[in-house]
Amino acid sequence: MTQDASPESRPLTPDWVRDAVFYQIFPDRFARSGRITGLSLQEWGDTPTFHQYMGGDLWGVADKLDYLQGLGVNAIYFCPVFQSASNHRYHTHDYYQVDPMLGGNEALRRLIDEAHRRGIKVVLDGVFNHSSRGFFQFNDLLEQGPHSAYRDWFHVEAWPLQPYDDTRPANYAAWWGNRALPKFNTENPAVREFLWQVAEYWIRFGIDGWRLDVPNEIDDDSFWQEFRRRVKAINPDAYIVGEIWGDAHRWLRGDQFDAVMNYHFTRPCLAFFGAHTLDHRMNEVSGTGHVAPMTADEFAGRMTAVTQMYHPDIVRVQLNLLDSHDTARYLTAVGGDASAHRLALTFQFTYVGAPCLYYGDEIGLPGGPDPDCRRAFPWDEQQWNQDTLALVRRLSAARHASDALKQGEFRVTHARGEHLVFVRPHVSGTAHVAMNAGQHPASLPVQVDAPGPYRDALTDRVYDLAPGMEIEIPARGSVILLPVQA
C-alpha cells in the first residue's frame, strides 16, 4: 500500500495528538456528582437499558479528573453532552445547551477549565447528520406542517408527518429509518450555516476538537471542507476526528478530517490476542462483525499495512481503540480472557497513533453489545482488576516518557506463530517490544542496532542488549525495552 500525499501537500495534523492518551467517556455512566437532584434514575450499577438514566454528569467527571490524570490520560473524548431526551444524547434538542441533567453549560465550563489546568484536552461529539424530534426547528415542522418556516431544513416526503406512529410511514427521511432522528437537509444553506456556527461556538468556548458522528452520511466534501476551515480558523490545533469504519482516504486528504476512529486497528487486535477465546456470536451481533483468528505473521502484515494506509502525519494521530460505546467491550469480545485484554492494551500503547481507552477498560469492565457496553463505572475499587489497572498506568507512563513510543516508526522484526517482536525507531533511541501470546514461555530475538542497557517499562528490569540476543518472555506476557539514558 502506498502513501498518497507528497511532502509538498503534507496535511497538517495537531502535534498534541501524537502525545495523547485519550479516554472516552459516556457521560450518563461515568460518575454521578450528587449535585443534580429531583430526577428519577436507575440505581448506579443496575443493568443498563436503552432508555433509563443512571445520572452521571459533568460535575462528576470534573471530580474524577485527578483519577484520570493518575492514569496518564491527557485527552478526553465525550459522547454527546448537548440537551437531549436520551441517555446517550445522540438525539440532540439544543446544540447550544449542555443537557441540564449533565449540569448545563456551567458544568462544562468548569470541566474544561479544570481539565486544561491539568493539561487535559477536551473533545466533544458532534452529531450533525441528524437532530431529534425535540429539536426546535423540527418541532415547528410538526406543529405547523407545510406552513413551517423550517420545512426545508429536513427531507419531507409527504404530509402529514408521523414521528411516533410506527404503523404508518414517517413521511420524512430519518437516520437508518429511525424516525426519532430526522436527517438534516444539509444542502440548505441555512442548515449548513447553523451547523458550522455550532462548531465555531464550542471551539470558541474552549473545546479542543470534534469527534464527528457518522460524517460519511453528510455525503458532501464541501460541507466538511468548510467545517474544517471554520474550526481551524479559530483554533489551528483543534483535532477533527471522524467516525469512519472503512476506507477513509476521501476524508483524509488534508482538507477535511485530521484522523478517524481506527477500527482497522480494533479488529486485528481481537483476531490475534484473542485468537483462542474469541466470542464469535458476541462480535457478530456487535459493531465489529465476524472476526477470524490471526497468527502473528498475519497480524504483523495487517498492522504494518495499517501504518501505510495514509500519510504518516495522519497515521500518528489516528484514534486507536479496542472498543467503544458502539461495540462489545474488548474483554467480553474475547470471552473474558483478561490476558488477551492486557496484551491488546500493551500493543495499543506501543503502536503508532493515539491510544483511546473506553471508560472502564483500565479496570477490566466487561460488557456486551449496546446497551450492555454502557455500564456504570464501578467506583468500588474491590470490583476493579488491579493487574489491568497497574498495567495501564505503567503503559501510559512509558508512552509519555518515550518519544519512540509516541512518534517512532513501526517495524516488525519477528513474527511467528504466537510471537511478535517489533521496534519503534526514533532519533532519540529505539524502543523494542516483544510479545508472547502463547501459553508457554518463549525466547524471542531482539535485534538491536545500538547495543547497551535497556529498561523494561513493565518491570523495571534492565537488560544489556547485544546483537543476536534472545529474551525469555513469560506466557501471555510482554516486555517494552527503552534505552537507558546515560
KOLVEXMAR-118228 format. One record per atom (N, C-alpha, C): x, y, z; residue in three letters. Coordinates in steps of 0.02 Angstrom, whole numbers, plus 50000, padded with zeros to 5 digits. Last residue first. Layout:
XYZALA/...
//
This chain:
511075038651472ALA/511695039251511ALA/511655045351557ALA/509535030351474GLN/509895036351457GLN/510515037051502GLN/509155014951412VAL/509325018451474VAL/509755024451455VAL/507875012251292PRO/508585013251308PRO/508685017151372PRO/506595000751334LEU/506775007551317LEU/507505008751335LEU/505584987651298LEU/506274989351315LEU/506444996151288LEU/504364979151360ILE/504424985351323ILE/505104988251342ILE/503764962451350VAL/504244967251376VAL/504244973251330VAL/502384951651397SER/502724956351353SER/503304959751389SER/501394936151398GLY/501754941851427GLY/502104946051375GLY/500944923151386ARG/500464928751384ARG/500764935051414ARG/502354916851469ALA/501744915551433ALA/501264921351440ALA/503794928051469PRO/503314923451500PRO/502704922251456PRO/505224927651371ILE/504594931251383ILE/504104926351414ILE/506934929451364GLU/506394924951387GLU/505784929151404GLU/507744935151220ILE/507494936651287ILE/506924931951303ILE/509274934251126GLU/508584932351137GLU/508394933551210GLU/510394943451019MET/510174941351086MET/509444939151085MET/510974948750907GLY/510824941650908GLY/510554939050973GLY/511874961750992PRO/511624958750929PRO/511524951250936PRO/511284964751161ALA/511824963951113ALA/511534960851049ALA/510744973151307LEU/510594970151243LEU/511204970151197LEU/510514970451462ASP/511084972851424ASP/511044969551355ASP/509064975651544TYR/509374970651502TYR/509964973951466TYR/508274978551697VAL/508734981151647VAL/509064975251611VAL/506584979651751ARG/507184975551744ARG/507614978351687ARG/505384986251759ASP/505994990051778ASP/506634985751774ASP/504254980851706THR/504514977751767THR/505104981551797THR/503874988451596LEU/503354984951635LEU/503604982251701LEU/504954993551531ALA/504494998351561ALA/503964995051604ALA/506534987551548ASP/505854985351533ASP/505364990051569ASP/507924996451485ARG/507484995051542ARG/506794992951518ARG/509494992451420TYR/508804994251406TYR/508384992251466TYR/511204995451383PRO/510684994051433PRO/509994996651411PRO/511754989651218GLY/511834993151282GLY/511264991551329GLY/511804992451040PRO/511874988351100PRO/511954992551162PRO/510864997450922ALA/511265001150971ALA/511304996951035ALA/510154988750851ASP/510654992350814ASP/511124996150861ASP/509534972750895VAL/509724979550916VAL/510254982450870VAL/508234961750900GLN/508764964250856GLN/508924971550874GLN/507834948850994VAL/507784956150996VAL/508374958950957VAL/506924933850986PRO/507504937650964PRO/507374945150966PRO/506284925351129LEU/506154929051068LEU/506754933351050LEU/505814910951208SER/506394915251197SER/506304918751129SER/504344908851307ALA/504694908251243ALA/505284913051242ALA/503134899851407PRO/503684904651399PRO/504044903551333PRO/501494896351336HIS/502114894151368HIS/502644899551360HIS/500444900651263GLN/500284898051330GLN/500914895651368GLN/500734916051169GLY/500674908851180GLY/500554907051253GLY/501054928851143ALA/500334927351150ALA/500204919951162ALA/502274938751185ASN/502164931551182ASN/501434930151196ASN/503174952051119MET/502534949751145MET/502464942251133MET/504274965551134ALA/504214958351121ALA/503594955651156ALA/504884980351074VAL/504314977251107VAL/504274970051085VAL/506024993451091HIS/505934986551069HIS/505354983451109HIS/506375009851035ALA/506015005651083ALA/505914998751051ALA/507865018951003THR/507355014250979THR/507045010451037THR/508165036651008GLY/508305029851029GLY/507725025351010GLY/507885048650951SER/508075048751022SER/508275041951048SER/507445045550824VAL/508105048650831VAL/508345048650904VAL/506725029150827HIS/506665036450833HIS/507355039250843HIS/505825014050798PRO/506435018050791PRO/506285025550793PRO/505105002750874ARG/504865009450859ARG/505475014050854ARG/504944985350829VAL/505334991050853VAL/504974997450834VAL/504314969250882PHE/504344975050837PHE/504734980650870PHE/503824952550885VAL/504324957350907VAL/504334963150857VAL/502774939550932LEU/502844945650894LEU/503374950050926LEU/502074923350923HIS/502614927650948HIS/502724933550902HIS/501354912750882GLU/501034917250929GLU/501524922350958GLU/502004911150728GLY/501554907750774GLY/501174912650817GLY/503034925150715ARG/502974918050701ARG/502504914850752ARG/503964938350682ALA/503264936550688ALA/503174929250667ALA/505094951350703HIS/504984944150712HIS/504234942950720HIS/505084964750676THR/505714961150666THR/505644953650674THR/504104977750610VAL/504104971050640VAL/504774967650625VAL/504094994550644ARG/504394989450601ARG/504404982850639ARG/503605011050642PHE/503395004350664PHE/503694999250617PHE/504375026350707GLU/504105022150654GLU/503915015250684GLU/503915036450852GLY/504355032450810GLY/503995028750755GLY/503105043450938GLN/503185046150871GLN/503645041950826GLN/502915036751060LYS/502425041651038LYS/502485043150963LYS/503995028451075LEU/503335025451078LEU/502805030351053LEU/505035038051064ALA/504995032451017ALA/504295029451016ALA/504895046151173ASP/504735048951107ASP/504675043451054ASP/504305041351325SER/504685038951268SER/504455042151203SER/503465044751427ALA/504185045651439ALA/504605044251377ALA/502195041451387HIS/502345048551398HIS/503105049751403HIS/502345027551384ARG/502215031151322ARG/502395038551331ARG/502535024451519ALA/503055022851470ALA/502965026951407ALA/501305028651572ALA/501925031851595ALA/502495030651545ALA/500455019751507SER/500395026851493SER/501015030551515SER/500925007551562LEU/500935008751490LEU/500895016151474LEU/500675008951699ARG/501355007951675ARG/501405009751601ARG/499285010051696ARG/499685015551724ARG/500415014951701ARG/498964997551643VAL/498795003651606VAL/499205009551631VAL/499414988951747LEU/499714988751680LEU/499584995151642LEU/498544992351851ALA/499264993651859ALA/499624993651791ALA/497344987751792LEU/497434994851809LEU/498184996551816LEU/497584974051784THR/497474977951723THR/497584985351736THR/497694971151920ASP/498254969651875ASP/498194973651810ASP/496464974551973GLN/497034978551991GLN/497644977251946GLN/494954976051919ASN/495514971551905ASN/496154975551915ASN/493764981252042TRP/494244982851989TRP/494744977151980TRP/492954980052149GLN/492714977252085GLN/493204978252028GLN/493524987052248GLN/493544979752254GLN/493294976352191GLN/493255000252224GLU/493884997552198GLU/493934990052206GLU/491805006552169ASP/492045002152222ASP/492664998552197ASP/491375012552055TRP/491875016152093TRP/492095012552157TRP/491055006451902PRO/491005004351972PRO/491555007752014PRO/490145015251782PHE/490815013951807PHE/490765012151881PHE/488755007051708ALA/489005012151753ALA/489705010251777ALA/488895001251535ARG/488765000351607ARG/489025006251647ARG/488804999651397ARG/488745006351427ARG/488575005951501ARG/488694987551342CYS/489364990551341CYS/489374997451374CYS/487334985351343ASP/487734982451397ASP/488434985251400ASP/486434989551245PRO/486684994551293PRO/487164991851346PRO/487794985551140ASP/487364990951164ASP/486684988051184ASP/488544969451181PRO/488324974651136PRO/487874979751171PRO/489294967651347GLY/489124965251280GLY/488904970951235GLY/490624969951460GLY/490004972451431GLY/489904969851360GLY/491774973351599PRO/491504969451543PRO/490894972751514PRO/493194982151649LEU/492454982351648LEU/492204978351588LEU/494564982951685GLY/494274976651662GLY/493514976551664GLY/495044995151710ILE/494904991051769ILE/494564984451750ILE/495205001251589GLU/495795000751632GLU/495674996551695GLU/493955002151533ASP/494434997251505ASP/494994995951554ASP/493285012751591GLY/493225006251623GLY/493675000951593GLY/493025021251439TYR/492995021451512TYR/492875014451542TYR/494185016151320TYR/493475017151333TYR/493385016551409TYR/495685023951276LEU/495355019451323LEU/494605021151325LEU/496615025651137CYS/495995028251167CYS/495685022851211CYS/498225030651079PRO/497795025651111PRO/497185028951143PRO/498635037450925ALA/498435039250993ALA/497995033751024ALA/500025029850833GLY/499375032950841GLY/499205034150913GLY/500835014250832VAL/500805021050805VAL/500095023750809VAL/500945005350991TYR/500855005750918TYR/500825013150897TYR/500895004351126THR/501565004351095THR/501545004651019THR/499605003851169PHE/500025009251195PHE/500715009451163PHE/499144992151104GLN/498824998651092GLN/499275004451113GLN/499914982051162PHE/500024983851092PHE/499734990751077PHE/499354982451290THR/500074983551281THR/500224985551209THR/498034979051261LEU/498184985651289LEU/498924987351280LEU/498244965851219ALA/497994970851172ALA/498114977951197ALA/498674960051340LEU/499114960151282LEU/498894965451231LEU/497504961951415ARG/498124965351435ARG/498634965451378ARG/496604953651345HIS/496464960851352HIS/497104964651370HIS/497184941351363ALA/497124944051295ALA/497014951551298ALA/497024940251501SER/497704940451474SER/497694943151402SER/495654939651518ALA/496004945651541ALA/496704946051513ALA/494404933951428ASP/495124932351436ASP/495514938651453ASP/493074934951398GLY/493284936251466GLY/494014934851480GLY/492934933151259GLY/492714927951305GLY/492934928751377GLY/493244944251189VAL/493734938851189VAL/493574933751244VAL/492194952751216ALA/492254950251148ALA/492764944651142ALA/492474956551347THR/491914951951334THR/491964948951265THR/493564964951324LEU/493624959351371LEU/493074954151359LEU/493044974851237TYR/493554970151215TYR/493574963951259TYR/491264976651233ARG/491914978251263ARG/492414972751245ARG/490384978351079ALA/490504974751141ALA/491194976751168ALA/490184995351018THR/490394988351012THR/490364984951080THR/489935008751040ASP/489585005450984ASP/489744998050978ASP/490755013851135HIS/490045013551152HIS/489645010051098HIS/492175002851105SER/491855009351111SER/491125008351132SER/493834995951090ASP/493114995351097ASP/492825002351104ASP/495114999351061LEU/494964992151066LEU/494214990951069LEU/495735012050952LEU/495285009751004LEU/495205002151002LEU/496625025850903ASN/496655018450907ASN/496255015950966ASN/496485038250798LEU/496215036550864LEU/496155028950868LEU/497955044750719GLN/497365040550717GLN/497145038750788GLN/499115051850715VAL/498575054650756VAL/497915050750748VAL/499985045150633ARG/500215046550701ARG/499665049550745ARG/499335045050512VAL/499385038750549VAL/499575040150622VAL/499545058150469ILE/498885056050488ILE/498915049750531ILE/500905058250441ASP/500645063250488ASP/499945061350512ASP/500995047950342PRO/501255046850410PRO/500995051850461PRO/499475045550248HIS/500095049250258HIS/500335048350330HIS/498825028650257TYR/498765035850248TYR/499455039050259TYR/499225015350266MET/498605017050230MET/498565024450212MET/500275010950338GLN/500425013550272GLN/499805015650233GLN/499845005150452THR/500275011050460THR/500425014350393THR/499174994250399VAL/498774999650428VAL/499195005950437VAL/500234985950364ALA/499844989050311ALA/499434994950338ALA/500614981950492THR/501084985750451THR/500704989350395THR/499494974750526MET/499634980850563MET/500164985050528MET/499574963850433ARG/498994968350433ARG/499164974950468ARG/500794957950466GLY/500674960550399GLY/500104965550397GLY/500544954350599ALA/501094958950583ALA/500994962050514ALA/499494945050580PHE/499384951150619PHE/499914956450602PHE/500184935150511GLU/499604938450481GLU/499464945150515GLU/501124931750608ASP/501354934450544ASP/500784937850507ASP/500314927150714ALA/500744933050723ALA/500964935950656ALA/498664923150651THR/499314921350677THR/499734927750683THR/496954926650694MET/497554928050656MET/498164925150690MET/495194922150680PRO/495844922350715PRO/496424923450668PRO/493974933250616ALA/494324926950608ALA/495004927350643ALA/492504940450665VAL/493234941250670VAL/493554934350665VAL/491024948350612HIS/491404942150618HIS/492154943650618HIS/490744964350697GLY/490594959050649GLY/491034952950660GLY/490824975750777THR/491434973350744THR/491304967950693THR/489634978750842GLY/489824982750785GLY/490414980050746GLY/488854962550876SER/489124969050895SER/489364972750832SER/488564950450832VAL/487984954650847VAL/488204961550870VAL/489854945550815GLU/489414945950756GLU/488794950150769GLU/490394945550942ASN/490654950150893ASN/490184951050833ASN/489614935351001MET/489634942051030MET/489864947150979MET/489924924350923ARG/489234926850922ARG/489224934050948ARG/491294922650955HIS/491084924450887HIS/490374927250885HIS/492364926651064ASP/491644925151068ASP/491344927351001ASP/493994920151064LEU/493504924651033LEU/492794922251042LEU/495044912951113THR/494464913851157THR/493924918351127THR/496134912551031HIS/495894906151059HIS/495244906851098HIS/496394925950992ALA/496284920750941ALA/495954914450970ALA/496594938351049GLY/496034934251073GLY/495894928151030GLY/497664943350979PHE/497744942351051PHE/497174938051080PHE/497104942650843PHE/497734939650863PHE/497764938250938PHE/495804948250836ALA/495954942050799ALA/496594938750823ALA/495814960250907LEU/495384954750929LEU/495624948150900LEU/496714966750826CYS/496894965650896CYS/496434960350928CYS/496024967650704PRO/496614963350709PRO/496814961950781PRO/494974976950747ARG/494824970050728ARG/495444965550730ARG/495634989550777THR/495244985750826THR/495194978350808THR/496214995650667PHE/496644993450722PHE/496274988450767PHE/495144999250593HIS/495634994750561HIS/496144992250612HIS/494555008550672TYR/494305001750679TYR/494724996750639TYR/494995022350726ASN/495375017350687ASN/495125010250701ASN/494205036850686MET/494215031450736MET/494465025150700MET/495325047350590VAL/494695043850602VAL/494775039050660VAL/495975064050565ALA/496045056950577ALA/495345053850581ALA/495685076850522ASP/496385075250540ASP/496495067750544ASP/494615079750379PHE/494745077450447PHE/495495076650458PHE/494885089750258GLN/494275088350296GLN/494445086250368GLN/496055091250191ASP/495575096750185ASP/494925095550223ASP/496885080450196GLY/497135086650224GLY/496655092450221GLY/496295069050160ARG/496745071950111ARG/496995078850132ARG/495315060650218LEU/495965061650249LEU/496485064150199LEU/494155057250158TRP/494105062350209TRP/494795064250239TRP/494515047250067ARG/494135052950043ARG/494155058750093ARG/495085037050144HIS/495505041450103HIS/495145047850082HIS/494525027650228ALA/494385034650243ALA/494795039450199ALA/493695012250231ASP/494215016250199ASP/494045023650205ASP/492695011250380GLY/493035008150323GLY/493595012550297GLY/492145019050479TRP/492325012150495TRP/492735008750439TRP/492305034550544ILE/492295031050479ILE/492545024050492ILE/492055047250629GLU/491855040250639GLU/491755037050570GLU/493445058650628GLY/492805056250604GLY/492685048950621GLY/494115072350711VAL/494175065150701VAL/493485062350683VAL/495065085950730ILE/494445083950696ILE/494505076550677ILE/495745096350850TYR/495765089550822TYR/495075087950792TYR/496505112350840ALA/495915108250855ALA/495955101650817ALA/497515120850809ASP/497695114550840ASP/497105110250858ASP/496925132550763PRO/497275128250714PRO/497465121450742PRO/495475138850802ASN/495995135250838ASN/496345130450789ASN/494845146550702ILE/494805148550772ILE/495365145350813ILE/495145140150585ALA/495255147350588ALA/495235149950659ALA/494725127250609LYS/495445128450612LYS/495595136050612LYS/493325128850591VAL/493605126650655VAL/494335128550661VAL/493245133150456ARG/492975137250511ARG/493285135350578ARG/493835122650385ARG/494095129450379ARG/493875133750438ARG/493025111650421ARG/493725111950442ARG/493995119050440ARG/491835115950357PHE/491845114450429PHE/492565114950455PHE/492235116050226GLU/492085122450259GLU/492075121550335GLU/492405102350210GLN/492965106850197GLN/492855113650230GLN/491145097450235TRP/491675096050284TRP/492295100350271TRP/490475102550122PHE/490225103850189PHE/490785103050240PHE/491175097250015SER/491215104450026SER/490955106350096SER/490865083550015ASP/491535085750036ASP/491555093150052ASP/489545075450064ASP/489675081850032ASP/490355084350057ASP/488555067150138ASP/488955065050080ASP/489125071050036ASP/488405063650285ILE/488365070150251ILE/488835069450192ILE/488835051150312GLU/488135051850292GLU/487955059050274GLU/490105052050359ASN/490025049750291ASN/489305050550265ASN/489985054850495PRO/490055060450448PRO/489995058450375PRO/489495048450621VAL/489305046350553VAL/489385051850500VAL/490085061650720ASP/489665055650716ASP/489435054550644ASP/491665067450752LEU/491085068150708LEU/490715061550701LEU/492405075750880ARG/492325069050852ARG/491665069250815ARG/493305090650886TRP/492665087450873TRP/492775080250850TRP/494265100451007GLY/494145096850945GLY/493455093750943GLY/494365106951125ASP/494985105951087ASP/494885101851024ASP/493325120451186ILE/493465113351173ILE/494065112751125ILE/493035133951206GLY/493655131251234GLY/493775123851223GLY/492165142051142PHE/492025140651213PHE/492635137451247PHE/492615141051012ARG/492735147251049ARG/492635146351124ARG/492085128350990ILE/492815129250987ILE/492995135751022ILE/490745131251000TRP/491045127251053TRP/491805127251050TRP/490545139550886TYR/490365141850954TYR/490735137951007TYR/490885131850773GLU/491295137650793GLU/491165139650866GLU/489845122550772ALA/490535120350778ALA/490985125950801ALA/488755131350754VAL/488805127150814VAL/489525124950825VAL/489075136050627GLN/489095140650683GLN/489105136950750GLN/488855124750551TRP/489535127450554TRP/489595132250614TRP/487475123350569LEU/487925118150595LEU/488635120850600LEU/486985135250506PHE/486825133550576PHE/487325128750605PHE/487455133550376GLU/487705139050417GLU/487575137850491GLU/486695122350337ARG/487425122150337ARG/487705127550383ARG/485405127750347VAL/485605122050389VAL/486365121750393VAL/485455137650248ALA/485315139450317ALA/485515133950366ALA/485685130450128PRO/486205134950155PRO/486085136950228PRO/485335113650113ASN/485025120050128ASN/485555124650158ASN/485945101850111GLU/486015105850050GLU/485715112850059GLU/485625095350226THR/486245099250227THR/486395102550159THR/484325092450306ASN/484435093850235ASN/485045098350231ASN/484505080350436PHE/484555087250411PHE/484595087250335PHE/483395067350479LYS/484005069450445LYS/483955076850424LYS/482705063350637PRO/482605066350570PRO/483255069050541PRO/482575051550735LEU/483175055150714LEU/483085058050644LEU/481485044050760ALA/481695048450814ALA/482265052950793ALA/481375035350655ARG/481015041650650ARG/481145046450708ARG/482585027350577ASN/482375028550646ASN/482035035450650ASN/483135025250452GLY/482415024050461GLY/482165025050531GLY/484445029750462TRP/484315022550458TRP/483585020850472TRP/483785044850505TRP/484405041050505TRP/484245033550512TRP/482455049150393ALA/482735048550459ALA/483345044050456ALA/481375058950294ALA/481985054850298ALA/482265055050369ALA/479605057150314TYR/480205061350313TYR/480805056650319TYR/478565048450328ASN/478495053850279ASN/479055058950283ASN/478375037050402ALA/478575043150437ALA/478475049350393ALA/476945026650374PRO/477585029550351PRO/477735036050388PRO/476295018250520ARG/476215022250460ARG/476885024950437ARG/476595011850635THR/476175008150588THR/476075011950523THR/477275020050720ASP/477675015450679ASP/477255011550629ASP/477045035750761ASP/476625030050742ASP/477005025550693ASP/477875046750777TYR/477825041750831TYR/477455035450811TYR/477885055850671PRO/478505054850708PRO/478485049150759PRO/477295057950527GLN/477105053250580GLN/477725051650622GLN/476645071750435LEU/477215068150463LEU/476975063750520LEU/475305069950313PRO/475615072850373PRO/476225068750394PRO/476415072950175TRP/476065075350235TRP/475495070650251TRP/478065068050118ALA/477335068550111ALA/477055071350176ALA/479405070550138GLU/479205066650080GLU/478465067050066GLU/480655081550190VAL/479945079750194VAL/479735076350130VAL/482045082850259HIS/481845079650196HIS/481125077150202HIS/482335099450329PHE/482315092050332PHE/482075089350265PHE/482235112550308TRP/482805110350348TRP/482855102750350TRP/481095116650246ASP/481655114750203ASP/482285112850242ASP/480255120450348ARG/480085114350311ARG/480655112050266ARG/480295130850437TYR/480875126350435TYR/480745120150392TYR/479125137550444ALA/479695141250416ALA/480305136850406ALA/477705127650403SER/478285128950446SER/478825132850408SER/476655123750328HIS/476725130950339HIS/477345132650381HIS/476565110050327PRO/476855113250268PRO/476935120750275PRO/476655110050505GLY/476585106250444GLY/476895110050384GLY/476725115550630GLN/476475119750577GLN/476385116150510GLN/477195105350716GLU/476635109450736GLU/476315113050676GLU/478265099550649LEU/477715095350671LEU/477095099450688LEU/479065110850630LEU/478815107350572LEU/478225102850590LEU/479385113550761ASP/478985118450724ASP/478675115250663ASP/480195102550783ASN/479565103150820ASN/479095108150787ASN/481275105850704PHE/480855100150683PHE/480195100350720PHE/481735116850777GLN/481535117750707GLN/481115111950682GLN/482025110950905PHE/481515116050896PHE/481275116550824PHE/482055093550931PHE/482425099350905PHE/481915104650884PHE/481355082150960GLY/481305087751006GLY/481685093950985GLY/481705072950868ARG/481015075450865ARG/480915081550909ARG/483365078050817SER/482895073850853SER/482195076650844SER/484545077250689SER/484375080250753SER/483915075450791SER/485975071950591HIS/485275071750610HIS/485165075350676HIS/487285075350568ASN/486905072250514ASN/486165072450528ASN/487945079650679PHE/487725084750632PHE/487335081850572PHE/488565078650823VAL/488055074650789VAL/487705079450740VAL/490115078150892GLY/489685082150850GLY/489205077950809GLY/490795076651049ASP/490485072850995ASP/490015077450957ASP/492305085351100LEU/491595083751104LEU/491355080051041LEU/493775084551194VAL/493485083751127VAL/492755081751134VAL/494985092251288VAL/494285090051289VAL/494015090251218VAL/496585088751367LYS/496175091551314LYS/495465088651318LYS/497445092651513ILE/497005087751481ILE/496565091351429ILE/498205100251601GLY/498495098351536GLY/498095093151499GLY/497545104651710ARG/497935098451718ARG/498275096251653ARG/496845115151659ARG/497335116551713ARG/497795110551725ARG/495985108451575HIS/496545112151546HIS/497065113851598HIS/495085103451673ALA/495475098951630ALA/496085102551601ALA/494565115151725GLU/494935110551770GLU/495365105751729GLU/493935120351610ASP/494435124251646ASP/494875119751690ASP/493045110051576ILE/493575112051530ILE/494125115751566ILE/492235109951694LEU/492605104051673LEU/493185105851626LEU/491665122751694ARG/492105120751748ARG/492545114851728ARG/490925121751574ARG/491425127051584ARG/491925125051638ARG/490065111151602LEU/490575110351550LEU/491115115551557LEU/489305117351702ALA/489705111451719ALA/490235110151666ALA/488695127651630GLU/489125129251687GLU/489575123351704GLU/487855121351541ASN/488465124451515ASN/488955126151571ASN/487255106751635GLY/487205112751594GLY/487885115551573GLY/487255094951702GLY/487505100751738GLY/487495107151698GLY/486625084651643LEU/487355084051648LEU/487665089951685LEU/485345088951641MET/485475083051681MET/486225081751689MET/485415099151546PRO/485375100851617PRO/485515094951663PRO/486585097351415ASP/485995094551448ASP/485985096451522ASP/487165112451350VAL/487335106051380VAL/486725103651419VAL/486565120951211GLN/486475119851282GLN/486705112851302GLN/486605121751076TYR/486955127051113TYR/486895126251189TYR/485845112351018TYR/486565111851007TYR/486955117051045TYR/484535103751079ASP/484805110551076ASP/485565110151073ASP/484245090151056HIS/483705095151059HIS/483955102151048HIS/484895075650980THR/485025082451003THR/484395086951000THR/485135060951016HIS/484515064150994HIS/484545071451017HIS/486225056251077TYR/486305057151005TYR/485665060050975TYR/486135053551214ARG/486135060451191ARG/486345061351118ARG/485985042351290HIS/486605042851251HIS/486685049751218HIS/484755043851347ASN/485325043251392ASN/485985043651355ASN/483765057251280SER/484015050351276SER/484635049851320SER/483375070251241ALA/482925065851278ALA/483135058651267ALA/484575083551266SER/484305077951229SER/483815074051272SER/485885095151256GLN/485215093551280GLN/484875088551235GLN/487525087651233PHE/487025092851224PHE/486325090351243PHE/488505078151237VAL/488345081351301VAL/487775086351294VAL/489025062651160PRO/488675069051160PRO/488475071551229PRO/490605056351227CYS/489995055451189CYS/489555061651199CYS/492165064651236PHE/491505063551265PHE/491005061451212PHE/493805061351261TYR/493305061751208TYR/492635059951239TYR/495175069151336ILE/494525065751347ILE/494095066851285ILE/496885067751369ALA/496365069851322ALA/495745065751336ALA/497795061951453ASN/497875069151440ASN/497405071751385ASN/498025049551573VAL/497585052351522VAL/497715059751514VAL/498695043551674GLY/499095046051619GLY/498685048851562GLY/497985040551783LEU/498035035251732LEU/498515037251677LEU/497985052551849GLY/498395047151877GLY/498465041251830GLY/497025059151776GLN/497715061351770GLN/498195056051797GLN/495915052251822LEU/496115051651752LEU/496835053751742LEU/495915056551957TYR/495955049351941TYR/496195048451869TYR/495735070151937ASP/496365067851967ASP/496465060351955ASP/494445070451885LEU/495005072051842LEU/495675069951872LEU/493265068251953LYS/493695062451942LYS/494305064051898LYS/492535079851953ASP/492775077352018ASP/493265071652011ASP/492195080551820ALA/492675085351846ALA/492965083051913ALA/491225070451818VAL/491845069551781VAL/492375074251808VAL/490245076651898GLY/490555070451920GLY/491205069051884GLY/489885087051816TRP/490185088551881TRP/490545082451907TRP/489305079851713LEU/489965082851702LEU/490285085251766LEU/488565064051769ASP/488545071051747ASP/489255073851741ASP/487465049851777GLY/488135052751775GLY/488105059851748GLY/486175044151778GLY/486295050551811GLY/487005052751816GLY/485575033551719MET/485935032251781MET/486155038651816MET/484005031751636TYR/484595035751652TYR/484905033351717TYR/483285020951508GLN/483335023751575GLN/483995027451586GLN/483375015551377HIS/483015021851389HIS/483115024851458HIS/484075003751362PHE/484095008551307PHE/483825015351328PHE/484965000151516THR/484424999151468THR/484485004451413THR/486104991351623PRO/485924997051580PRO/485374995151531PRO/485804985451784THR/485884983451714THR/485674989151668THR/486524996951906ASP/486004992451881ASP/486144990651808ASP/487445006751936GLY/487684999951929GLY/487154994951909GLY/486375016552029TRP/487035016351997TRP/487275009151996TRP/484675014151993GLU/485215013552042GLU/485865013052004GLU/483955025851877GLN/484145019151897GLN/484645019451954GLN/483005040351928LEU/483585037151900LEU/483615029851919LEU/482185054751919SER/482025047651927SER/482565043651890SER/482795069152008LEU/482735065151947LEU/482545057951964LEU/483135077652110GLY/482445077852085GLY/482335073852022GLY/484795084852080THR/484295081052117THR/483615081452083THR/486455085852059ILE/485835086652022ILE/485315082052051ILE/487525082352137ARG/487315089352137ARG/486645090352104ARG/487995069652123GLY/487525070852177GLY/487275078052180GLY/488855065552022SER/489105070152073SER/488645070852133SER/489265050551949ARG/488695054551971ARG/488925058952029ARG/490185045251809ALA/490205047251880ALA/489615051851895ALA/489795037551689PHE/490475037851717PHE/490475039651791PHE/488585037351620ARG/488795031251655ARG/489475031751689ARG/488255048351546ASP/487745045951592ASP/488005040351637ASP/489405050151459PRO/489295054351518PRO/488795051551568PRO/490635040251416PHE/489915040251404PHE/489605043851465PHE/492245044551367ILE/491755044451422ILE/491045044751394ILE/493845039051325GLN/493165040351301GLN/492675039551358GLN/495385045851331TYR/494915042151373TYR/494215043951351TYR/497025045751255PHE/496315047651258PHE/495925043151306PHE/498535052151263VAL/498205046151285VAL/497475048151297VAL/499575060651142ALA/498965060051183ALA/498815052851203ALA/500535064651057ASP/500745063251126ASP/500155061651172ASP/499875067450943ARG/500395062250940ARG/500615060151010ARG/499105078250977VAL/498765071650973VAL/499285066050971VAL/499895089350967TRP/499755086851034TRP/499435079951032TRP/499985092750830ASP/500545089450863ASP/500355086150929ASP/498675090350717PRO/498875093350780PRO/499435089350814PRO/499225090350545THR/498835087450599THR/499095089950666THR/499215095050381LEU/499425097150447LEU/498955094050498LEU/499725085150242PRO/499195087850285PRO/499465089650353PRO/500825089350114ARG/500755085950178ARG/500205089150220ARG/501175092349988SER/500465092750005SER/500315089650072SER/502545090549984GLU/502285097249971GLU/501555097949990GLU/502695076850006PRO/502895081550058PRO/502605088550048PRO/501165069149942SER/501865071149935SER/502045075849992SER/500155055749985ALA/500245062949989ALA/500985064449984ALA/499875042250001ASP/499585045749945ASP/499635053249950ASP/500835027650019GLN/500625033850048GLN/500415038449992GLN/500225011549969THR/500655017349961THR/500375023249999THR/500434994150000MET/500005000050000MET/500455006250000MET/
//
